[in-house]
Amino acid sequence: MSGQIRITPEQMHARAGEFRNAESEYSRVISTMRNLINTLQGEWEGAASESFVAQFESLQPSFNQMDQLILDIAKQCDDVADATQALDEEIASKFK
């Protein structure tokens, strides 16, 4: 049983844009956190500080994966919008 499509390609492209905006915001947050870590390194010395920084740095691959995931979701939304538009045009052409 097929579901109903209740979103236009334009709306889906708009959602993709919202995901891209979220990715930009996410990147800014990670950059801010990185700057805070750098500031802390100048204010906090010792083994605990080094462990704290190492823990943050070990999370960098996860941060990068999340960033890419958000971009992938945006692309998927764009791809769905394009496919929906193409299918609608193909169906419409059959009535001409």
JOSULLIN-V179946 format. One record per pair of residues at least 12 apart in sequence whose ideal C-beta (glycine too) atoms are under 6 Angstrom apart, sorted by the first residue. I is the first residue (numbers start at 1). GAP is how many residues later the second one is. Records with the same first field share a line. If there is no record, write none. Layout:
# JOSULLIN-V179946
I->GAP + GAP
This chain:
# JOSULLIN-V179946
9->72 + 75 + 76
12->65 + 68 + 69
13->68
15->62
16->58 + 61 + 62
19->51 + 54 + 55
20->54
22->48
23->47 + 48
30->33
37->19
